[in-house]
Amino acid sequence: MPALRLFGRKWLAASDDLVYPGLFEISLRALWLVLLVCVHIGYYDDTWRCARGGEYVRAYMIGMLALLGAVVLVLGALVHQSAQGSITEVQARHLVPPILLLKLFLILPEMALNVCGTMWAFCRDMVVCPYEGHFSRTVIEVVFNWVLFGLAVFGLVMVFDPLGSKRYHALPETPSVGESLRHRKGTSVWKRRFRWAFCWVRSDEHGHEAFQQVAALLSALFRSTDLVPSDVLAGCVLLRIKQKKESREMRRIHMLTNDEPKYSSDAQKVFSMAPRWMNLENARHFLRLSMAAYGWPFVMYMHCGSGLCRLLKHVSCCACLGPAYSRVVDDNCCFCHLAGVKQLAKVREQDVLFASFRNHVFELPFCIIADHQTGNIVVAIRGSISLRDIFTDLTATSARFEAEGVPSDTMAHKGMIEGAAYIERKLRQRRILQRAQLMFPHYGLVLTGHSLGAGVACLLGFKLRPRFPELKVYAFCTPAGLLSREAARLSESFVFTIGVGDDFVMRLGVDSIENLRTGIVQTLHASRLPKYRILLNGLGYMLFGVPSRDLEATWRDDMEGEPLRSPLLGDRAIPTVEAALLSRDLSVRRFSKTRLFIAGRILHIVARKKSPAYEMRWATAEDFMELKVMPRMLLDHLPDNVYRVLGAVLGAQRPHPPVGAE
């Protein structure tokens, strides 16, 4: 990095990105060169006995061998130069652009030889030789050469930057000129990609709006930086090292000051001051109902070998040919999603009062279950499992959230606001909850969901509370960028949120992503290692963890030194590492203007290497503001892992009777 400049434009690759691609191509071309030499040693003499075209064959063979040798030498020089210096030491790799131009120039004679070889292979009258085995071997040679040529062209297409024109990157960086033009172009490019890649989403009622919102977000995140995709990957590896170093130092400080957050394995102690309905038994029970909302795909995920057999017990073959089934909407002909709900929730069909499996942008599947075990009507909202759900997640701009009893200036996640409004509208139109109350007048109302479903359940809870003041929400792995702080405090009286370990979704929001961007730029600037070493070390970290020696050896000695100039930010002067590598001040951010938080009273459960295996504490929303790069950041988010952890925590407690929800 910064991004390569060739042919008057920027590309999505840097001068230090060519080590591994170059080594890969060297291995292919060197192997092919050796095979060509071995094969043609015995065939070259036969060309002198050809009745026609012998000189043509010899020219092709010699030309291809010479070209392969030249390409291998050029690639070797390119790899050597690309491996020089750290990520920001661009001058150490100043020979990369001219060598790369030479490599690209060699594509022209390679294409010419491939054309000649193709004619030789398939135009039989051009070459007439007594050796009959030349044809099949030549076809293999020509096809392989075209494959190599196709890989080179594919590489160029992959690193092409639609925003790389001088028209965009040569503009001054001002909000009225440079940024607005780049932002409009970037948004347009992302929208075009979405329309082609996710053409089936375009037909959704809110598909165009989601494309626009997500395109604007992705366009804004890395605007005004000169990062390429490999820089982001290397930055995440460096952040993992930096965060582990900071965690080690923080533990030392806590040991000296005796100020470490107090975790406990005793659930009775932790819940001593909590309402009676907030307990782990009910939480695990309602998490199972949340998982049931995922339907048959989650059954197949949980039981890869026996999932089909488990579903067959609950399906209704060709049910669509029978009378209309008004309680289930948008399921398939055999009601496979409903079968998954019954299998996972362990309920009878008559206990599923309503189920909608319609899945469009901003329209989430949900089901309503009469839970006789706890005496509640449960609205279980599905989390993210489809690309449409991802677009709902990524429509993360802040929008005004209106509900009775919340402050007038409350802001929330726009995609989840739309999802909550959709479910509320369905409940009101079909009068589902009113009918359920008539059927079970003494039952309470519980909303539950995992991930995206948890965020929507929290917002839906605000909307339904005026009519159902005693409702409760059990939210699992709720996204961080959900709700304004004051509204999040109000939700603590009726929302119980549970998170496990290093779950990245509980730390994921526009604000934390922009802080991650800042951290990436800072760590790239402070690193002393070349990028190929960082990526290679990252593979080792995945397999064996981060060794202690790398916590110190990775960084420059002057990382806290005097004012510097950073190529990561277009070579603009920066006053200090912390303050100038992209500001963290919300007032100058280009996308997020309002900080959003997790809703509810948050129970955080962490794993310990010693016994007991798990400990827990009551956390605050501010504890989840930083997006951490950790080995289990994805695994800790999965609902089956949360369910297993809750089971392990309950199994470690002293026996005591479960408490029903109130």
N, C-alpha and C positions, 0 to 999 in steps of 0.2 A: 504494500500500500504506500501511497495513495493509489487510486485506480490508474491503470495503464492508459496512456494517451497514444493512440495510433490512428493514422489517417485522419487526423483532425478531430477526433472524438474520444470520449471516455468509454471504457469497457468494464464489465462486471468482473474484473480480475485485476490483481495487483502484480507487481514485478516479482514478488516472492511466492506466487501461487503456482509456479511452473515446475517445482521440484518433483512432486509425485506424478503429475501427468507426464512430465518428461521422462522419468524413469520407467513408467509403464510403456510409453511408446518406444523407448530404447530397447526394452526387453523384447517387445513384439518384432521390431524391425531387425534387431540383431539375430534373433532366432530365425526369422525369415531369410536373412542374408546368408546364414550358415546353411540352411536347407537348400537355398538356390545354388550355392556354390557346390554342394555335394551332389545335387541332382544333375546339374548341367555339366559337370566334369565329364561324365560319360556320354552326354548327348551332344556336346559341342562338335566333336569330330564328325558326327553324322550330318551336320549342316553342310559340309563340303560336298556331300554326295547327293544333295537335293537337286532335282531337275529344275526347279523354279523356286525363287524366293529365299535361297540359302543365306545370301548376304543380309537380307531383311531380318531373318531370325537372329543372326549373329549380332547385328546392330542393336536389336531389342535386348538380347541377353546382356551384352556388355553395358549398354546404357542403364538397364535396371540395376545391375550390380554396382555400377559406379554411383548411381543416384542413392541407393540404399546406404552405401558407405558414407557418402557426403551427409546424408540426413542424420545418420548416427553420430557423426562427429559434431555437427551443428547442435544436435540435441544435448550431447555431452557438455558442450560449452554453455548452452542455455541453462542446464541444471546447475552447473557450477556457479554461474553468476547469480542465479535466482536464490541460491542458498546463502549468499553473503549478507552479513549485517542483521540487525534486529528489525522488527517490523517498521519502525519509524526511520531507520537509517536508509533512506531512499538512495542517497548518493553512492552507497556501496554497491548498488545494483544498476548503475547508470548505463551499463553495456547491454542490459536485457532488451530494451526496445530495438536497437539495431540488429541484434542476433535474431530476435523474433521476426523482424522483417525479412531477414535472409531465409529463415525457415519457411515463412509464408511464400516467399518468391519461389522456393523449390517445389511448391505445389504445381506450378505451371508445367515444368518438364515432366513431373510425375503424371499429371493428367494427360499430357501428350503421349507418353509411353503407354499409359493404360488404354488409350484409344487405339494405338497401334497394336497392342497385344490383343485387344478385343477383335480387331479385324483379322489378325492372324489366326485366332482361335476359331472364329465362326465363318470366315470366308475361305472355304477349303481350296478354292482354285488359285488363291494367292500364293500358297506355299505347297509345293509338291515334293515330298521327301519319302525315301524308302522305309524310314522308321515309322511304324504304325502307332506306336504308343505315345507319340508326342501330343495328340489332340487332347486326351483326358487330362494329362498333366498340365498342359497349357491353360485349359479352362480353369483348373484349380488355382494356378498362379494368378490369372487375370482376376478371378473373383476375389481372391485374398487382397490383391492390390487395390481393387475398388472398395473393399471393406475398409482398408486403412485410409483411403482417401475420404470415404464417407465419415469415418470417425473424426478426421481433421475438420471437415465442414461442420459436423455436429458440435464440436467443441467451440467453433466460432459462433454458431447460433446461440449456444448456451450462455456465452459471455457477452452477447450483444446487449447494450444498454439503450433502450429507446430514448432515454433522457441524456444520452452522452453527447449530443450535438453541442457545438460551440454556442449555438443560439441560447442554450439554457445555462451551461456552466460558466460562461464568460460574463453573465450579467452581474451587476453589483448586488450584494446581499442586503436588500432593503425590503421591508414588508410591502411596499407599494409597487415594486418592480420585479425584483428577482424572485422572491419567495412566492408571490402570487402566481407568476407565470409557471414556475417549476411545479408548484402545487397543483395548478389546474392540469398541466400536462401529465404529472404523475397520477393524479386521480383518474384522468381519462385512460391512461395505459392500464391501470389496475382494473377499471370497469370493463375494458375490452377483453382482458384476460378472463375475468369472471364470466362474461357472456359466452365466451367460447368454451371454457373448461367446465362450466356448470350450466349448460344450456337448459337443463330440465328445471332449474330453479327460476329461470326468467318468467315462467308462466305463473308463478305464485303472485298473489295479490300484492304482497309487499316485497317481492323480489328485487325490483328496481331500486327501491329505497334502501334495502339492505346493501346492495352492490355499491350504491353511492356512499353510504356511511362507512363501510369497511374499506373502500378504496381511499377515502379521505384519510382514514386512520393510518393505513399502511404507507400512504404517500407522505404523511407528516412525520412519522416516527424517526426516519433516518435522513430527513431533509437537512441540508446545511452541514452534513458530515461527508467525508470521502471514504466511507466504509464500503467494503465489498463483502459478499456472503462469507468468504473464508475468514475475514476479520472478525465477524460476529461469532463464528464457531471458535476461533482461537481466543477471543475475548471471554467466552463462557468458560473455557478451560482455565484461563488465568483468574477469572472471578472465583472459581471453585477453590483455587489455591489461596487467593486473598481472603476469602471468607473463612476458610479453615484456619488461616493464620490469625485472623481477628478473633475467631471463636476461642482459640487456644489462649490468646492474650486476655480475653474477657474472663475466661475461667480462672486465670491466675489472679486477676483483680478481684473477682468475687470471693476467691479463697482468702485473700488478704483482708478484705473488708467485711467478709461474712454477709454479703448482700446478694447472694444468688437467688433467683426466683425459686420459691418453695414449691416443689412437686411432692406429691404423696401417693402412696399406693393404697391408702385406706379410704375407700369410697365413703364410708360413714363420716369420716372427718371432713372430707372435701365437701360433701353435700349437707353438712350440718346446718348451714345457714341458707340453703336453697329451698325453694318451694317444694312441696311434696311431689308434685307432678314431674319435677325435674329429677329423674333417676335413670340409672343405666339399664335397668330391666325394660322399662318402657321405651327407652331410646333404641335398644337393640330390636325390640319387637316392631317398632314403626320403621326402622331401617329396612327390615325385611319387606314391609309393604312398599317402601320406596323402590326397592330393587324389583319388586313385582311389576311396577309400572313400565319397566323396560321390555316386558313381554318375552316372546319366544327367543329372540337373539340372546338374551341374557341366560336363558336356560341352556342353550347350546354352548355358551361361553363357560358356564359353571360346570357343565357335565358334557364334555366333548364326546365321550364315548357312548354314554347312555342317554343323552339329552333327547334324542328322537323318540326313544321308547317312553321316556317320562311324559313327553308331550302327547303321544298317541292316546294315552289314557284320558285326555281331556278335550281332544279335538272333536268337532262335529262335522263329519264329512258332508260336503255338498250342502251345507246349511243355507247357502244363498238361494237354493232352489225351493226352500220351504217358505213359510210365512215370514213376513218382515219381523226383524228382531230389533225393537226400538231402543233397547238398553245398550246396544253395542253399535258404535259408529265407526265406519271406515276400517273395519277389520277385513281380512281376506275371506275367501269362500268357506274355509274350514275353521274359521275363528281361531287361528293359531295364536294370535296375540292374547286373546282371552284365555286360551289354554295355558300360556305362559304365566299369566296373572294367577290363575288358580293353582298352578304347580308351585310357584314361588311363595305366594301368600298363604298357602294351605287353607283356602277357603272354599266353600261350596259356590256353585254358580249363582244360586239365588241371593247370596250375600254380596255379589257384585251388582250394586244398584245402578251403576251407569259406567260406561267406559267409552272414551273417544280416542281413537288411534290416528286421527288426522294429524299429519306432520308436514306443515308448511313453514315458511319463514314467519316467525313470531307466533306460530300456532303449535302448541306443544300437546302431545298425548297426555291424558290423565285418566284416572279411574277413581270411582267412589265406592268404598267398601264399608259394609256394616260389620264392624269389628266387635264381636260379642265377647271376646276375651277381656277387653278393657272397657267395653261399654261406650264406644265412640263411633261416630260417622267419620271415616277417614278419607280425605281427598289426597291421593298420592299422585304427584306430578313427576313426569319422567325427566331425567337429565339428558345430557348431550350424548347422542349416539349416531346422528346422521349429519351430512354436510349442511342441511338446512338448519340444524341446531347450532352448528359452528357459526353460521352467519348471524344467527340470533345472539350468540355469545359475543361475536366481534362487533356488533352494533353497540359499541361501548361508550358512545358519547353521552354526556350528562344531559338529562332532560327534566323538566319540572314534573314532579310527582304530586298528584292531588288525591287526597283522601281525608275523610273526616277525622279530626283530632291530630293531624300532623302539622308542623309549622308551614306557613304559606310559602316559604322560600326553599322548601325541601327539594333536593335534586336526587335523581336515581339513574341507574343504568337503563338506557332507552330501550334496548332489546327486551329486557326483563319487564319493563313497564308495559310494553305491548303484549308480552306473553300473559301477564297477570290480567290485563284488560280483556284479552280474548277469553280466558277461562271464566272470569266473572260474568262476561256477557253470555256465555253458554249456560252457566248455572242459572242465571236470571231468566233467560228465554225458556228453558225447559223446566224451571221451578223444581230443580232436583233436590236441593237442600230442604225446601219446604215440604216436599213429599216424604223425604227421609225422616223429618221431624214428626210427621203424622204417623209414620210406621213405627218409629222408635222414639217416643216423646221424652224419655229420660236419658237419652244418649247425648254425650257432648260432641263437639266438633274439633277435629284435629286435622291440620294440614301438614304434609310431610313431603320431602323431596331430597334428592341428592344432586349436588353440583348446580347446574342450571336450574333444575327443578327446585332446589333449596332456595335460590334467590327469588324465583317466581313465587314460591310459597310464602316467603316473608312479605313481599309486596302485596300479595293477595290477602294475607292476613290483615294488613292495615285496611284494605277495602271492605272486608267482611266484618270487622270488629263492631261497627255500629249496630249491625243486626244480630251478631253473635258475640257478645262481649266476653264470654267465657272461653272462646276458642283458644287453642294452643297450637304452636308451630314447632315441629321437630325438624331442624335443618341440619344436613350433613354435608360437610365440605363446601360451605357457601363461598362463592367468589368474593374477593376482597372489594372490588369496585362496585358496590351495590347501592349505598344509601348515604345521604348526608349524615354528619356526626350526630346532630341533635335528634334526628329521627331514629338513628341507630340506638341511641340511649333509650328512647321511648319503647323500642321493640324488646328491650331486655325483660320487660314484665310478662311477655307472652311468647317469646321465641327462645328455644333452647338449641344452640348451635354446638356441634361436635366436630372437631378436627383432629387428625392424627399426624404426628411427626412433621415431616418436611413437605406436606401437601402443597404443591405449587399453585393450585387454583385458589386456595385460601389467601394467597399473596399476589394474585394476578389481577391487575387493573391497569388502566391507561397510565395512571400515575406511577405505579411500580415498574411498568415496562419502560417508561421514559427515564426513570432512575436507573434501570438496568442498562439502557443505552448510555447514560452518563458513565456508569461504572465500567462498561466495555471500553469506552474511549480512554478513560483514565488508566485502566490496567494495561491496555495496549501501549500507551505512551510510557508507562513505567517499566515494562518488561525489557530484559536484556537479551532474551533468547530469540533466535530466528523462528519464523512461523512454522517451518517444517518440524523443528524440534518440539514446539508447543503442541502441535497436533499429534505427533508421535507419543509425547508424554501423556497426552490426554487419553490415548488408547490404553496406555499402561495404568493410568489412574482408574479407568473403568474396571480393569481386571484385578488390580492389586491395591488400590487406594493411593492416597497422596503420601509419599515418604516425607519425613520431617525435614530432610536436607533441602527439599525443593521449596519449602515455605520461605526460606531466606535467599536461596541461590537464584531465584527467578527474577529478582528485581534489581533495578539500577541502584547504584550507590547515591545518585543525586536526585532520587525521585521526589524529594522535598526541597529541592534547590531553588535557584533563582528563576526569574521569568524566562519562559521558553517559547519556541515557536513550534506548533504542532501541525504536521501534514495531515493529521486526521481531521482537522477543521479547516482545510483549505489553506494551510500555512499561515493562519492569522496569529498574531502575537497574543499570548495568554499571560496573565499576571501570576497566577498560581495554579498548581495542579487541581486543587479542590474547587476553586471558584470559577475557573475559566474554561474547563473542558465540558461545556454545556451547563448552563445554570440550572440549579434545582428549584429556584424561586418560582412558585406557581404563577405569579403575575406575568412572567415573561415566557411561559410555555407556549408552544405553538399549537397544541391540541387540547390538553386537559387544563381546564380553568377551575374546576371544582374537585376537591379531594373527596373520594367516596370510601366508605368503610363497610366492614362486615356487620350484619344485623345480629341482634340477640345477645344473650348471655353465653359466653364462649367457654366450653370445656376443651382444653388442649391435652391430648394424651401423647406421651413420648415413650419410645422404647429405651430400655437400659440394657447394658451388656451384663450386668450382674442381676441377681435375684433381689426383688421381684422384677419380672420382665418388663412391666409397664408402670408408669407413674403419671399423675394428672394434676392439673391445677386450673383455676379460673383465670383466663387470660383476658386482655383487653383488645379492642380492635386495632389499637396502635401497635400491638405486637406483630401484626401481620402486614406491615407496610413495605417491607423489603423483600424483593423476589430473590430467593436463594437458589443457587445452582448446587443441588445435592443429588447423591446417587439414587435415593428413594423418592424423589420429588413427584414422580408419576405414580409409582406403586402405592404410595400412601394415600393417593386420591381415590383409588378404585374402591367401589362400594363393598365388594366381597372382602377386601383387606380390612376395611373399617369394621365390618360385621365380625370378622375373625378376632380383631383386637378387642372389641367390646366383649366378646365371649371369653377371651383370655382374662380380661380384667375382672369380669364377674366371677370366673372360676377361681380366682385368687382371693376372693373376699370370704369373710366368715359367713356361714349360712344365715340368712335372714329372709323373711317372707317378702315377696314382691309387693310393691305399692302400686295400686291402680291409678290411672290418670284422673285428675279431678278437674 
